[in-house]
Amino acid sequence: MLQNIFSRKRHQERGQTILLVAISLVALLAMAALAIDVVTLYVASSQIQRATDAAALAGAKAIADSGFTSLPAADPNYATAQTLAQTMATTAVNSIVGTSTINLVSGQLPVMPAPPTFDFTTHPGSFQITVSLKSASLPTFFSKIWSGSAPTVTASATAEAYNPSNLPITTPFTPISPTSVKPWLVANADPVNVGTKFVDTATGVVDSAIIGGPAIDLVSDCIHPGPNRCHLGTNPPGVISGKHQVQYVPAVVNTVNTQNVCPACKGTTDFEQSIECADVATSYQVLSCGGGTVQLQWDDGINPGAPPGNNATSLGGQCLIHASSGEGAGQGQDLLQNPGPWPTAPFQFKAQSGPQSGNLVTTSNSIVTIPILDPAPGVTLPNFGGVVTVDGFLQAFINQVNGPPSSGIQPPEGSINITVLNIVGCSSASNGAAPVVGGAGTSPIPVRLITAP
C-alpha cells in the first residue's frame, strides 16, 4: 500500500525538471541580454566621456592660441578678444564633435545639446571651457522591454588654459613648467615699444601691445672674441634701438635626451639640437615659472651667432622650420597669416611642406616658446654668464632665419625674425602646488582637464 502511494507521487513529479530547465534558460538568456546591454552602455559611456574630454581640450587650446589670455581686463580690446577666443573655442569644439571619426559613440557622432560655457573670472589665471555631449539611439536588446525609448548617455568635461599673467605679482599662482623651451634667453625689453618690458616685474602685467604687432628680430649678443663674449647691452638693456631688434644669449644646455623627437636634419651639438628637437625631457635647467625662485644658467662658452649664416642658431632654426633651401623668406617654412589686425581676427598658419602643404593648419613647427630673462637679484648688466631669473615666456612664430643684410638697418645674418603670439608672465608668489606641465613647445600656456576623466 505504502509503495503504491510513493509510486503515484513520483509519477506526478515527472517532467518538472524539464520545466525548471526551460524557465532557467529563459532567465539565463535574459541575464545574458541584459549583460550585453549593460556592456554596451558602459562602453558608450566611456566613449562619450573621451569625446567630451577631447572637445573640451580642443576648446581650451583654441583659447590659448587666440592670444586672449595675455590681455589685462582693463585693455580696450579685452571684450573683442574675449569674443574672438570664445568663437575660436566653439569652432574647435564643433570640429571635434561634428566631424571627428575617432570620437564616435557606438559608431555614431555625439551631439552637443547646448553651446559650450566659459568661465574666465572665477579662478585667477584660469580660462575655462565646459562642454556637454549626448548620444541617443544606442543599440540595445533586453532593456527595450522596460522602455520603449532608446537609452541615452551624456558626459561633461571642463578644461582650462592656464596663464598667470596680468594679475598682481603677489597673488599666489600655481607655477607652470613649459616643455621644449628654446635655448635663446631673450632680454626682457620690447624693442618696438622702447622703455616697455615684455613682462613688468613689478606688477606681473605683460606687454600685450606687441602681440601680433610688428615682427622683431632676435640678435645674438655673443659677438666678442675670447672670454666674456656674451653680454646684454644697456640702451636699454637688450634692445638695439630703432631697429626692432632684441638681444639674446644662450642657455646652458646639458646632454639632450635621446628620446627627444628630432628631425632628420638635426645637428651634432647639444645646443643646436635643443633648437631643432621637441624635448620630451628638459635638456637644460628649465623652468617652473611662477614661484619667484626660478633661475637659469647663462652660457658664456657658446657663440650662437658666429660665424654668420653657419652657426648653431641659424642652422638649427632652418632645420626646425623646414627652411630646406636656406636663409630668408620663402624657403619652405610655414607662413603666418593675419586676416585682420589682432584681436579682431585670429592668427592663421599655412603649411608650406608635408601632406598639408598649402592648407591652413592648427599648429606649426615654426611656433616656439622662448624664455624671457632678467639678471638674478644683485647682478647688474652687462653680465658675462652666470645665473638669471626667468620673468616669463614668449610664444612666437618664426617667420624666417634672416639672410645677409643689404643695408645697415637690417639685422645680422643668422638672426631670427619672429612675431609674438602670446606672452606668459611669472608671479613672485607660489601657492605650493606642483607645476602645471604643458605646451609641448608650441605654447607656454598649459592646457589641461580639470575634471576627472
KOLDO-595540 format. One line per 3 residues: number of its first residue (from 0); their letters; for each residue x, y, z of C-alpha. Coordinates in pm, 1 decimal, padded with zeros to 6 digits. Example, Ala and Ser with C-alpha at 12.3 -4.5 7.8 and 13.67 -1.06 7.14 Angstrom:
2
0	as	01230.0 -00450.0 00780.0 ~ 01367.0 -00106.0 00714.0
end
This chain:
453
0	mlq	00000.0 00000.0 00000.0 ~ 00268.6 00245.1 00103.7 ~ 00474.3 00150.0 -00201.2
3	nif	00183.2 00233.5 -00429.2 ~ 00148.9 00577.7 -00272.2 ~ 00519.9 00662.0 -00332.2
6	srk	00491.9 00533.9 -00685.6 ~ 00196.0 00760.4 -00761.5 ~ 00383.8 01065.9 -00620.1
9	rhq	00687.3 01000.0 -00836.5 ~ 00460.6 00964.8 -01137.0 ~ 00306.0 01306.9 -01063.2
12	erg	00652.3 01472.3 -01042.3 ~ 00763.8 01355.2 -01383.9 ~ 00850.1 01649.0 -01626.6
15	qti	00917.4 01908.1 -01356.7 ~ 01291.6 01908.2 -01429.6 ~ 01230.0 01997.2 -01791.7
18	llv	01003.0 02281.8 -01683.2 ~ 01265.4 02415.4 -01440.8 ~ 01535.3 02393.0 -01707.8
21	ais	01316.4 02581.7 -01953.4 ~ 01246.0 02857.4 -01701.0 ~ 01615.5 02875.1 -01610.7
24	lva	01713.9 02904.4 -01975.8 ~ 01478.6 03197.4 -02021.8 ~ 01626.1 03365.5 -01712.9
27	lla	01980.9 03296.3 -01827.7 ~ 01908.7 03433.5 -02173.9 ~ 01751.2 03741.8 -02019.6
30	maa	02051.4 03795.5 -01796.2 ~ 02286.1 03748.5 -02092.2 ~ 02088.8 04000.9 -02298.2
33	lai	02085.6 04242.4 -02005.9 ~ 02461.4 04194.5 -01961.1 ~ 02512.8 04278.7 -02328.4
36	dvv	02306.7 04595.7 -02285.7 ~ 02499.2 04692.1 -01972.5 ~ 02831.1 04645.0 -02150.7
39	tly	02702.1 04842.9 -02449.4 ~ 02603.2 05131.7 -02222.8 ~ 02927.2 05110.9 -02027.5
42	vas	03136.5 05125.9 -02345.1 ~ 02921.8 05409.4 -02479.6 ~ 02964.8 05598.2 -02152.1
45	sqi	03343.7 05564.3 -02175.5 ~ 03341.2 05668.6 -02540.5 ~ 03131.6 05978.7 -02485.8
48	qra	03345.6 06085.7 -02189.2 ~ 03656.0 06051.4 -02403.9 ~ 03491.1 06251.8 -02682.5
51	tda	03384.2 06520.5 -02433.6 ~ 03734.7 06543.4 -02286.4 ~ 03882.5 06580.9 -02635.4
54	aal	03633.1 06852.9 -02725.5 ~ 03699.8 07048.7 -02405.0 ~ 04077.5 07026.5 -02454.3
57	aga	04042.7 07144.2 -02815.2 ~ 03842.0 07442.0 -02694.3 ~ 04097.4 07528.1 -02425.1
60	kai	04381.0 07506.9 -02678.2 ~ 04192.0 07747.7 -02904.4 ~ 04158.6 07991.7 -02612.6
63	ads	04534.2 07971.1 -02553.3 ~ 04609.3 08012.4 -02924.2 ~ 04382.6 08316.5 -02954.5
66	gft	04618.9 08540.7 -02756.8 ~ 04334.0 08648.0 -02530.0 ~ 04494.0 08518.5 -02209.9
69	slp	04764.1 08784.3 -02230.5 ~ 04523.5 09078.0 -02212.6 ~ 04450.5 09252.5 -01882.7
72	aad	04083.3 09314.7 -01812.4 ~ 04138.1 09690.5 -01849.3 ~ 04269.4 09657.8 -02203.8
75	pny	04038.8 09836.7 -02452.6 ~ 04049.0 09528.1 -02677.1 ~ 03952.0 09288.6 -02398.4
78	ata	03586.7 09242.8 -02496.7 ~ 03675.6 09195.0 -02864.0 ~ 03948.0 08944.7 -02780.7
81	qtl	03716.4 08755.2 -02545.9 ~ 03455.9 08720.6 -02820.8 ~ 03725.8 08600.6 -03059.6
84	aqt	03855.0 08345.0 -02808.0 ~ 03507.0 08208.8 -02741.4 ~ 03430.9 08190.1 -03114.4
87	mat	03757.2 08007.1 -03184.4 ~ 03694.6 07767.8 -02896.2 ~ 03338.2 07693.6 -03006.9
90	tav	03458.1 07630.2 -03362.8 ~ 03726.1 07391.7 -03235.3 ~ 03471.4 07204.8 -03023.6
93	nsi	03230.7 07176.9 -03317.6 ~ 03505.7 07033.0 -03535.5 ~ 03576.3 06763.3 -03277.9
96	vgt	03211.4 06683.2 -03213.7 ~ 03072.9 06707.5 -03564.6 ~ 03340.5 06552.6 -03783.1
99	sti	03596.7 06355.7 -03583.2 ~ 03553.1 05986.1 -03658.9 ~ 03789.0 05894.1 -03376.1
102	nlv	03534.4 06019.7 -03122.1 ~ 03234.4 05809.7 -03223.6 ~ 02994.2 05674.7 -02962.8
105	sgq	02861.5 05329.4 -03056.4 ~ 02951.6 05407.2 -03415.9 ~ 02777.3 05744.6 -03435.2
108	lpv	02872.1 06106.9 -03377.0 ~ 02760.3 06254.6 -03043.9 ~ 02566.1 06578.0 -03031.8
111	mpa	02613.8 06893.1 -02827.4 ~ 02275.4 06979.2 -02670.9 ~ 02391.6 07330.7 -02576.8
114	ppt	02684.8 07556.5 -02668.8 ~ 02998.6 07542.1 -02452.7 ~ 03006.7 07761.4 -02144.3
117	fdf	03302.6 07975.2 -02040.5 ~ 03443.7 08097.5 -01710.4 ~ 03728.4 08347.8 -01736.4
120	tth	03692.3 08520.0 -01399.8 ~ 03633.6 08277.6 -01111.4 ~ 03984.5 08132.4 -01086.2
123	pgs	04284.6 08366.5 -01126.1 ~ 04485.8 08283.1 -01436.6 ~ 04245.7 08006.7 -01541.3
126	fqi	04040.9 08036.6 -01860.5 ~ 03787.9 07753.5 -01851.0 ~ 03552.8 07595.2 -02102.2
129	tvs	03287.3 07335.0 -02019.9 ~ 03145.9 07103.4 -02286.2 ~ 02849.8 06864.7 -02254.6
132	lks	02770.8 06590.9 -02507.4 ~ 02486.9 06344.7 -02555.2 ~ 02439.3 06030.8 -02761.6
135	asl	02097.0 05871.6 -02809.4 ~ 01950.2 05576.2 -03001.3 ~ 02210.4 05334.6 -02867.0
138	ptf	02171.4 04971.9 -02983.2 ~ 02014.6 04764.5 -02701.2 ~ 01813.1 04445.1 -02673.3
141	fsk	01657.8 04331.9 -02345.2 ~ 01625.1 04680.3 -02194.8 ~ 01361.6 04765.9 -02457.7
144	iws	01115.4 04552.1 -02262.5 ~ 01102.7 04813.2 -01984.8 ~ 01131.6 05121.2 -02200.2
147	gsa	01014.1 05195.5 -02547.6 ~ 01271.0 05474.3 -02593.9 ~ 01633.8 05410.0 -02676.4
150	ptv	01881.0 05475.0 -02391.6 ~ 02092.4 05789.3 -02384.2 ~ 02438.1 05858.2 -02243.3
153	tas	02569.2 06202.4 -02150.4 ~ 02901.0 06344.5 -02032.3 ~ 03052.5 06675.2 -01931.5
156	ata	03412.2 06796.6 -01916.4 ~ 03588.3 07116.6 -01816.4 ~ 03930.5 07216.0 -01945.3
159	eay	04142.3 07523.4 -01888.3 ~ 04413.5 07730.6 -02045.9 ~ 04630.4 07850.0 -01758.1
162	nps	04819.0 08179.7 -01786.8 ~ 04914.1 08356.8 -01462.1 ~ 04978.9 08690.9 -01635.2
165	nlp	04815.6 09026.7 -01567.2 ~ 04730.9 08960.2 -01205.5 ~ 04902.5 09118.5 -00905.3
168	itt	05256.3 08982.9 -00885.2 ~ 05199.9 08884.3 -00521.7 ~ 04892.8 08673.0 -00599.9
171	pft	04977.0 08308.6 -00522.8 ~ 04981.7 08115.7 -00850.5 ~ 05028.1 07756.6 -00945.5
174	pis	05365.0 07750.5 -01124.9 ~ 05384.3 07648.3 -01489.1 ~ 05656.9 07434.3 -01644.7
177	pts	05665.5 07458.1 -02024.4 ~ 05843.0 07186.9 -02220.7 ~ 06062.5 07210.0 -02531.2
180	vkp	06169.7 07564.8 -02448.8 ~ 06426.4 07701.5 -02694.2 ~ 06768.7 07797.7 -02551.1
183	wlv	06752.8 08165.0 -02650.9 ~ 06739.0 08380.0 -02336.3 ~ 06574.6 08697.5 -02460.8
186	ana	06615.3 09023.0 -02273.8 ~ 06301.5 09148.5 -02100.9 ~ 06267.5 09455.0 -02324.2
189	dpv	06021.0 09527.6 -02603.2 ~ 06220.1 09669.0 -02898.4 ~ 05907.3 09814.9 -03059.5
192	nvg	05764.4 09994.8 -02756.0 ~ 06101.6 10107.7 -02625.0 ~ 06106.7 10150.7 -02249.4
195	tkf	05844.3 09877.0 -02201.8 ~ 05924.0 09529.5 -02077.7 ~ 05766.5 09213.7 -02213.2
198	vdt	05674.8 09136.0 -01850.8 ~ 05653.6 09409.0 -01588.2 ~ 05834.6 09250.5 -01294.6
201	atg	05673.6 09493.6 -01050.9 ~ 05311.4 09421.2 -01145.8 ~ 05315.2 09096.7 -01347.4
204	vvd	05135.1 09265.3 -01638.0 ~ 05255.0 09161.6 -01983.8 ~ 05304.0 09388.0 -02284.0
207	sai	05001.4 09290.0 -02491.9 ~ 05072.9 09568.3 -02744.0 ~ 05345.8 09358.3 -02905.7
210	igg	05115.9 09058.3 -02965.9 ~ 05057.9 09021.2 -03338.0 ~ 05237.6 09351.8 -03386.1
213	pai	05546.0 09433.2 -03592.0 ~ 05788.8 09145.9 -03634.4 ~ 06105.5 09166.7 -03426.6
216	dlv	06449.8 09013.3 -03465.8 ~ 06638.1 08807.0 -03208.3 ~ 07003.6 08904.1 -03240.5
219	sdc	07283.8 08722.6 -03062.3 ~ 07492.3 08934.2 -02828.4 ~ 07778.5 08686.4 -02828.0
222	ihp	07992.0 08859.1 -03086.3 ~ 08302.0 08927.3 -02881.8 ~ 08615.2 08712.3 -02908.5
225	gpn	08761.6 08516.7 -02620.3 ~ 08610.2 08508.4 -02270.2 ~ 08326.0 08739.6 -02174.7
228	rch	08188.1 08716.9 -02526.2 ~ 07818.9 08722.3 -02426.8 ~ 07650.7 09017.8 -02260.3
231	lgt	07337.9 09229.7 -02296.5 ~ 07368.1 09594.6 -02389.7 ~ 07235.0 09883.6 -02185.4
234	npp	07043.7 10110.1 -02424.9 ~ 06805.1 09995.6 -02273.9 ~ 06923.3 09651.3 -02168.0
237	gvi	06894.9 09404.9 -02452.7 ~ 06742.8 09639.0 -02712.1 ~ 06908.7 09760.5 -03030.2
240	sgk	06744.0 10097.6 -03050.0 ~ 06537.3 10192.1 -03353.9 ~ 06570.6 09858.6 -03535.0
243	hqv	06302.8 09634.9 -03373.7 ~ 06583.4 09408.6 -03255.4 ~ 06621.0 09244.9 -02915.3
246	qyv	06930.9 09063.8 -02796.3 ~ 06956.0 08709.5 -02667.5 ~ 07222.8 08496.8 -02504.5
249	pav	07246.6 08114.8 -02495.0 ~ 07127.1 07894.9 -02211.9 ~ 07345.1 07623.5 -02069.0
252	vnt	07233.3 07303.4 -02241.2 ~ 07303.7 06965.0 -02088.6 ~ 07311.9 06646.1 -02292.2
255	vnt	06994.0 06627.6 -02498.0 ~ 06766.1 06337.9 -02404.2 ~ 06799.2 06051.6 -02652.9
258	qnv	06420.7 06008.8 -02659.0 ~ 06357.7 06361.6 -02783.7 ~ 06176.0 06395.6 -03115.8
261	cpa	06424.3 06526.8 -03369.9 ~ 06408.2 06587.1 -03746.5 ~ 06644.4 06416.9 -03989.4
264	ckg	06830.0 06746.9 -04038.8 ~ 06937.8 06770.6 -03673.5 ~ 07288.0 06892.6 -03599.5
267	ttd	07559.4 06745.6 -03384.2 ~ 07583.4 06982.3 -03085.4 ~ 07353.6 06978.9 -02785.6
270	feq	07276.0 07349.0 -02825.9 ~ 07169.4 07312.0 -03189.2 ~ 06961.9 07000.7 -03116.3
273	sie	06782.2 07185.3 -02837.6 ~ 06662.8 07429.1 -03106.2 ~ 06566.8 07161.4 -03357.6
276	cad	06412.5 06891.5 -03139.6 ~ 06098.1 06858.0 -02931.4 ~ 06236.8 06799.0 -02584.7
279	vat	06026.4 06537.9 -02410.1 ~ 06256.0 06585.4 -02112.9 ~ 06417.9 06915.1 -02025.6
282	syq	06756.6 06946.5 -02194.1 ~ 06861.0 07233.8 -01973.9 ~ 06761.9 07376.8 -01638.8
285	vls	06402.0 07466.6 -01705.6 ~ 06184.7 07618.3 -01557.6 ~ 05896.1 07627.1 -01317.6
288	cgg	05772.1 07975.6 -01377.7 ~ 05559.3 08123.0 -01103.5 ~ 05741.2 08076.6 -00777.3
291	gtv	05991.7 08358.9 -00777.8 ~ 06290.0 08123.7 -00736.2 ~ 06328.2 08003.4 -01092.7
294	qlq	06680.5 08054.4 -01216.6 ~ 06862.9 07952.9 -01530.3 ~ 07228.7 07930.5 -01624.0
297	wdd	07354.5 08166.8 -01891.5 ~ 07632.9 08012.4 -02102.8 ~ 07926.9 08234.3 -02196.9
300	gin	08109.4 07944.7 -02364.8 ~ 07884.2 07924.1 -02672.6 ~ 07886.3 08169.7 -02959.5
303	pga	07549.0 08102.0 -03126.7 ~ 07575.0 08395.6 -03366.2 ~ 07911.1 08343.2 -03534.9
306	ppg	08022.1 08276.3 -03798.1 ~ 07726.0 08444.4 -03968.6 ~ 07495.2 08208.4 -04154.6
309	nna	07679.3 07897.8 -04034.4 ~ 07613.0 07895.8 -03662.6 ~ 07402.0 07685.1 -03429.7
312	tsl	07110.6 07929.8 -03420.3 ~ 07094.9 07974.6 -03796.4 ~ 07134.1 07606.4 -03882.9
315	ggq	06907.4 07490.5 -03600.3 ~ 06642.2 07748.1 -03686.9 ~ 06640.0 07649.6 -04054.8
318	cli	06607.0 07281.7 -03966.1 ~ 06329.4 07348.6 -03714.0 ~ 06105.5 07547.4 -03950.6
321	has	06173.7 07326.7 -04258.0 ~ 06353.3 07605.8 -04443.6 ~ 06527.5 07347.9 -04657.7
324	sge	06653.8 07598.2 -04912.1 ~ 06842.3 07823.2 -04669.8 ~ 06800.4 08159.1 -04502.2
327	gag	06538.7 08420.4 -04585.4 ~ 06171.3 08412.5 -04680.8 ~ 06005.2 08150.3 -04898.4
330	qgq	06246.3 07868.3 -04820.0 ~ 05984.3 07606.5 -04733.4 ~ 05883.8 07731.1 -04387.0
333	dll	05518.8 07772.3 -04286.9 ~ 05353.6 08112.6 -04317.8 ~ 05183.2 08324.3 -04052.5
336	qnp	04872.6 08490.7 -04192.4 ~ 04676.5 08757.1 -04010.4 ~ 04348.7 08821.1 -04195.9
339	gpw	04280.8 09123.6 -03981.4 ~ 04450.0 09323.8 -03706.5 ~ 04459.1 09118.1 -03389.7
342	pta	04238.4 09071.1 -03192.8 ~ 03963.4 09127.4 -03449.1 ~ 04072.7 08812.9 -03635.4
345	pfq	04266.8 08500.4 -03532.1 ~ 04618.3 08407.6 -03632.3 ~ 04634.1 08156.7 -03917.1
348	fka	04915.3 07918.2 -04003.5 ~ 04957.0 07796.4 -04360.3 ~ 05167.8 07486.5 -04417.7
351	qsg	05427.5 07504.6 -04693.4 ~ 05553.1 07146.5 -04676.5 ~ 05435.0 06798.3 -04584.1
354	pqs	05095.1 06639.2 -04650.6 ~ 04908.3 06961.2 -04555.6 ~ 05111.8 07188.2 -04781.8
357	gnl	04900.3 07481.2 -04896.6 ~ 04637.4 07427.5 -04625.9 ~ 04565.3 07611.5 -04303.0
360	vtt	04680.3 07410.7 -04001.1 ~ 04623.5 07443.1 -03626.0 ~ 04988.0 07426.4 -03525.4
363	sns	05333.4 07453.7 -03680.4 ~ 05697.0 07371.7 -03607.5 ~ 05758.4 07744.5 -03651.7
366	ivt	05576.1 07815.2 -03322.4 ~ 05822.7 07816.8 -03032.9 ~ 05846.8 07901.1 -02664.2
369	ipi	06128.5 08139.8 -02568.1 ~ 06226.9 08233.8 -02209.5 ~ 06245.7 08599.1 -02103.5
372	ldp	06521.4 08682.4 -01857.8 ~ 06636.1 08940.9 -01610.3 ~ 06954.6 08914.9 -01404.5
375	apg	06929.7 08737.4 -01073.8 ~ 06888.4 08971.1 -00773.8 ~ 07206.6 09163.1 -00709.8
378	vtl	07350.2 09104.2 -01057.2 ~ 07376.7 09403.2 -01288.5 ~ 07403.9 09422.0 -01667.3
381	pnf	07617.7 09371.8 -01862.5 ~ 07671.8 09025.9 -01720.6 ~ 07904.9 08763.4 -01867.1
384	ggv	07742.7 08429.8 -01799.6 ~ 07603.8 08328.1 -01463.9 ~ 07258.9 08288.9 -01317.1
387	vtv	06949.8 08473.1 -01439.4 ~ 06585.2 08476.2 -01336.8 ~ 06310.3 08385.8 -01580.7
390	dgf	06043.1 08657.2 -01594.2 ~ 05816.0 08473.5 -01836.9 ~ 05791.9 08327.1 -02184.7
393	lqa	05722.2 08442.5 -02537.2 ~ 05511.5 08229.6 -02765.8 ~ 05646.7 08327.2 -03104.8
396	fin	05615.8 08233.8 -03470.3 ~ 05949.5 08215.4 -03654.3 ~ 05897.4 08390.4 -03985.2
399	qvn	06248.4 08324.8 -04113.1 ~ 06615.0 08295.2 -04036.0 ~ 06749.8 08625.0 -04166.2
402	gpp	06989.6 08621.4 -04459.1 ~ 07281.5 08857.1 -04529.7 ~ 07179.3 09222.8 -04477.9
405	ssg	07163.6 09452.8 -04777.1 ~ 07176.7 09768.7 -04567.4 ~ 07292.9 09885.0 -04229.4
408	iqp	06945.8 09888.9 -04075.3 ~ 06877.5 09520.0 -04139.4 ~ 06954.7 09256.2 -03875.3
411	peg	07266.9 09040.8 -03892.2 ~ 07271.1 08722.3 -04096.5 ~ 07154.9 08423.1 -03895.8
414	sin	06934.1 08622.7 -03657.2 ~ 06575.4 08505.6 -03603.7 ~ 06273.7 08706.1 -03722.8
417	itv	05964.9 08638.4 -03508.6 ~ 05610.0 08757.3 -03447.9 ~ 05490.8 08740.5 -03086.7
420	lni	05168.0 08540.4 -03049.2 ~ 05133.0 08535.4 -02671.8 ~ 05319.3 08616.0 -02350.7
423	vgc	05323.4 08448.3 -02010.5 ~ 05444.2 08633.2 -01703.8 ~ 05572.6 08475.3 -01383.8
426	ssa	05444.9 08555.4 -01039.8 ~ 05678.9 08603.1 -00746.9 ~ 05441.9 08407.2 -00522.2
429	sng	05381.8 08033.2 -00544.2 ~ 05085.8 07860.2 -00384.7 ~ 05297.7 07549.3 -00331.3
432	aap	05114.6 07333.7 -00584.3 ~ 05302.7 07114.8 -00829.0 ~ 05382.7 07296.0 -01155.7
435	vvg	05137.9 07256.5 -01441.6 ~ 05334.1 07097.0 -01724.8 ~ 05225.9 07180.6 -02075.7
438	gag	05285.1 07348.2 -02403.6 ~ 05488.3 07077.6 -02583.3 ~ 05693.4 07354.7 -02740.2
441	tsp	05413.5 07527.5 -02928.7 ~ 05282.8 07737.7 -02641.4 ~ 05398.8 07820.1 -02290.4
444	ipv	05035.5 07815.2 -02178.6 ~ 04945.8 07475.0 -02034.7 ~ 04612.1 07324.1 -02134.7
447	rli	04464.8 07054.4 -01913.1 ~ 04146.7 06885.9 -01799.2 ~ 04033.9 06993.5 -01456.6
450	tap	03753.5 06738.6 -01428.4 ~ 03810.5 06372.5 -01368.6 ~ 03810.5 06165.1 -01690.6
end
